[in-house]
Amino acid sequence: MTEPVYPFVAVDVPRDRAEELGAHLFDLGAMGVEERDEQTLAKGAGSGKVTLVASFSTREEADQAIAALVEEDPSLAPRIEEIVGDAWRDAWKQHFEPFQFTSDIVVVPPWVAYEKKRADEHVLELEPGRAFGTGLHATTALVAEMLHDRKSSLPGVRVLDVGTGSGILALVALIYGAASALAIDNDPEVIDVVRENAERNGLADRVVVREQTIEHVTETFPVVLANIETRVLRPIAEDLTRAVAPSGLLILSGILAAEHDEIVARYTSLARPLRYLETRRRGDGTGDDWVAIAFAAS
């Protein structure tokens, strides 16, 4: 049987153009776009640049996107990266090692033997597979920290994780006692990855995974998480807010510090305005600071 081939377009871009060019890659037919830096295992991007990695359904679509990018801006040097079968998983394995995610959760890849260091330590086995989200990026860690500091209020509640990726944040919420989680993503590749990660952590019976976008979610949840990026958080503000139960919590991340005030203004001035609670901020080692913002619903 011929193994599937997954075509990606990778392009190194100035950090201040990443959002614009990321959106343009979607216009060119990308199914998903990730911005990578040193914290997301990127290799090759020089100082002041990030690497955009866009997935396409066919090699032809990827080639067409590259041609369009070069025609529009000859200074760009987009390149094809094709992953055959499980090579994507193996590539992650070269770099992904156990690390302290929160003060009491250690993220461990399933191919590494690990012994708990103390009785109250939680071990979260995680393999990203073809999904985005290892927990290494500042934005993911910031959301996890907020969940940690609110873990006394999580037992028994339902959580919605929007743009779940590997499912890491939904699983953290479950470890901290949430009754159940709905993990949604618009990338069909991640669905099985999240289910596998839930299964290996004994949490499969408490998480539902759907290929779905937020506008099609009709339920409400006491806790809603969205670690995406600002260009996505802007247009889905009303839908995200609608999904938060009365007196519920919304945590947003994927936001650069420079975009903080815009997002706070947006989410506190909706038809159903949220109340701003707090901001956490962290650098990513490349000169940029990222934030996570918590809001409360009325």
C-alpha positions in Angstrom: 0.0 0.0 0.0 1.3 3.4 -0.9 1.8 5.7 2.1 0.1 9.1 2.1 2.2 12.1 1.3 1.5 15.4 3.1 2.7 18.5 1.2 3.7 21.6 3.2 4.9 25.0 2.1 7.5 26.6 4.4 8.6 30.2 4.1 10.8 32.3 6.3 9.3 35.8 6.7 9.9 39.0 8.7 8.0 38.7 12.0 6.1 41.9 11.3 4.7 40.3 8.1 3.8 36.9 9.5 0.1 37.7 10.2 -0.4 39.2 6.7 1.3 36.4 4.9 -0.3 33.7 7.0 -3.7 35.0 6.1 -2.6 35.1 2.4 -1.6 31.4 2.6 -5.1 30.6 3.6 -6.3 32.6 0.6 -4.0 30.5 -1.6 -5.7 27.3 -0.4 -3.8 26.3 2.8 -5.8 24.0 5.1 -3.8 25.2 8.1 -0.9 27.6 8.8 1.5 27.5 11.8 4.0 30.2 12.8 7.1 28.5 14.1 10.0 29.9 16.1 12.6 28.4 18.4 9.9 27.4 20.9 8.0 25.4 18.3 11.0 23.5 17.0 11.6 25.7 13.9 14.9 25.4 12.2 16.4 27.8 9.7 14.6 31.0 10.4 17.1 33.8 10.9 17.1 36.6 13.4 13.9 38.7 13.2 12.1 36.1 11.1 9.7 33.3 11.7 8.8 30.3 9.6 5.3 29.9 8.3 4.4 26.3 7.6 1.2 25.8 5.6 -0.4 22.4 4.9 -2.1 21.7 1.5 -4.3 18.8 0.4 -2.3 18.2 -2.8 1.2 18.8 -4.2 -0.3 20.7 -7.1 -2.0 23.2 -4.7 1.2 23.6 -2.8 3.2 24.2 -6.0 0.6 26.8 -7.2 0.8 28.6 -3.8 4.6 28.8 -4.1 4.4 30.2 -7.6 1.9 32.8 -6.5 4.1 33.8 -3.5 7.2 34.2 -5.7 5.4 36.1 -8.4 4.0 38.6 -5.8 7.2 38.9 -3.8 10.4 37.6 -5.4 12.3 38.2 -2.1 10.5 35.3 -0.6 12.0 31.8 -0.9 9.1 29.4 -0.2 10.0 25.7 -0.3 8.1 22.4 -0.4 8.4 20.0 2.5 6.7 16.6 1.9 6.1 14.2 4.7 5.5 10.6 3.8 3.5 8.3 6.1 4.7 8.5 9.7 7.8 10.5 9.0 6.2 13.6 10.5 5.9 11.8 13.8 9.5 10.6 13.6 10.7 14.1 12.9 9.1 15.4 16.1 10.8 12.6 18.1 14.2 14.0 17.4 13.5 17.1 19.4 10.6 16.5 21.7 11.7 15.5 25.2 10.0 15.5 28.7 9.6 19.0 30.1 7.9 20.8 33.0 4.7 22.3 31.6 3.1 23.6 34.8 4.4 23.4 38.3 2.7 20.0 38.7 2.3 18.6 35.1 5.2 17.1 33.1 4.7 16.5 29.4 6.3 13.3 28.3 6.4 11.8 24.8 5.2 8.2 24.8 8.5 6.8 23.5 10.4 8.1 26.6 10.5 6.2 29.9 9.7 8.6 32.7 9.3 8.2 36.4 7.4 10.7 38.5 9.6 12.9 40.7 7.0 13.5 43.4 3.7 12.2 44.5 1.6 15.2 43.3 3.2 15.3 39.9 0.9 14.6 36.9 2.4 13.0 33.8 0.8 14.0 30.5 1.8 11.7 27.7 1.6 13.6 24.4 2.5 12.9 20.9 1.7 15.9 18.5 1.6 13.6 15.4 0.4 15.8 12.5 -1.3 18.2 14.9 0.2 21.5 16.1 0.7 21.9 19.8 3.5 20.4 21.9 3.2 22.8 24.9 6.6 24.3 24.2 5.2 27.6 22.9 4.7 30.5 25.3 1.0 30.8 24.4 0.2 27.2 25.3 2.1 27.4 28.6 0.4 30.7 29.5 -3.1 29.1 29.2 -2.0 26.1 31.1 -0.7 28.3 33.9 -4.1 30.0 34.1 -5.8 26.7 34.3 -3.4 25.6 37.0 -4.2 28.7 39.1 -7.9 28.0 38.7 -7.9 24.3 39.2 -9.9 24.5 42.4 -12.8 25.7 40.3 -12.5 23.1 37.5 -13.8 19.9 39.1 -17.2 19.0 37.6 -17.2 21.7 34.8 -17.4 21.2 31.1 -14.6 22.8 29.0 -14.6 23.8 25.3 -11.2 23.9 23.6 -11.3 25.8 20.3 -8.5 25.0 17.8 -7.4 22.1 19.9 -4.4 21.0 17.9 -2.9 18.1 19.8 -5.5 18.4 22.5 -3.0 19.4 25.1 -5.1 22.2 26.8 -8.3 20.1 26.9 -6.3 17.3 28.5 -4.7 19.7 31.1 -8.2 20.8 32.0 -9.3 17.2 32.5 -6.2 16.4 34.6 -7.2 19.3 36.8 -10.6 17.8 37.4 -12.9 19.1 34.6 -15.8 16.7 34.1 -15.6 16.7 30.3 -14.1 18.5 27.3 -15.2 19.2 23.8 -12.1 19.7 21.6 -12.8 21.1 18.2 -10.6 21.9 15.2 -11.1 22.7 11.6 -8.1 20.5 10.6 -9.3 16.9 10.0 -5.7 15.6 10.6 -5.8 16.4 14.3 -8.9 14.5 15.2 -7.3 11.1 15.6 -4.3 12.7 17.2 -6.4 14.1 20.0 -8.3 10.9 20.5 -5.0 8.9 20.7 -3.6 11.4 23.3 -6.7 11.2 25.3 -6.6 7.4 25.2 -3.0 7.1 26.3 -3.8 9.3 29.3 -6.9 7.4 30.3 -9.1 10.4 29.5 -10.9 9.1 26.4 -14.2 8.7 28.1 -14.2 12.4 29.1 -13.3 14.1 25.8 -15.3 14.5 22.6 -13.3 15.5 19.6 -15.0 17.1 16.5 -13.9 18.5 13.2 -15.9 21.7 13.7 -15.7 25.5 13.8 -16.9 27.6 16.7 -19.9 29.0 14.8 -21.5 25.5 14.8 -21.2 25.0 18.5 -24.6 25.4 20.0 -23.8 24.4 23.7 -22.5 26.7 26.4 -19.5 25.9 28.6 -18.3 27.2 32.0 -14.8 27.3 30.6 -13.8 28.1 27.0 -10.2 28.1 25.7 -9.0 29.5 22.4 -5.2 29.5 21.8 -5.3 30.5 18.2 -4.0 33.9 16.8 -5.3 37.4 16.7 -6.4 37.4 13.1 -8.7 34.5 13.9 -9.8 35.7 17.3 -11.1 39.0 15.9 -13.9 37.7 13.6 -15.0 34.8 15.9 -15.4 37.1 19.0 -19.2 36.9 19.0 -19.3 33.2 18.5 -16.7 32.5 21.2 -18.6 34.7 23.7 -21.9 33.0 22.9 -20.3 29.7 23.9 -19.4 30.9 27.4 -21.9 30.0 30.0 -23.3 32.7 32.4 -20.5 33.6 34.9 -18.2 31.4 32.8 -14.5 31.9 31.9 -12.9 32.6 28.5 -9.1 32.3 28.1 -7.6 33.6 24.9 -4.0 33.3 23.7 -2.0 33.2 20.5 -1.8 37.0 21.0 1.3 39.2 20.7 1.7 41.7 23.4 1.3 44.5 20.9 -2.1 43.2 20.1 -3.3 43.0 23.7 -5.2 46.2 24.0 -7.0 45.6 20.7 -8.3 42.2 21.9 -9.3 43.4 25.3 -11.3 46.3 23.6 -12.9 43.9 21.2 -14.1 41.4 23.7 -15.3 43.9 26.3 -17.4 45.8 23.8 -19.5 43.1 22.2 -23.3 42.8 22.2 -22.7 40.6 25.2 -19.6 42.2 26.6 -17.1 40.2 28.7 -15.4 41.5 31.9 -11.6 41.6 31.7 -9.9 39.6 34.4 -6.2 39.4 33.9 -3.3 39.1 31.5 -0.2 36.8 31.6 2.8 37.7 29.5 5.8 35.7 28.5 8.7 36.1 26.0 9.4 33.4 23.4 13.2 33.7 23.3 13.1 35.5 19.9 12.4 39.1 21.1 8.6 38.8 21.0 6.3 38.7 24.0 3.0 36.8 24.0 0.0 37.2 26.2 -2.9 35.1 27.5 -6.0 37.1 28.5 -8.8 35.9 30.8 -12.4 37.2 30.7 -15.5 36.5 32.7 -19.0 36.3 31.3 -22.0 38.0 32.9 
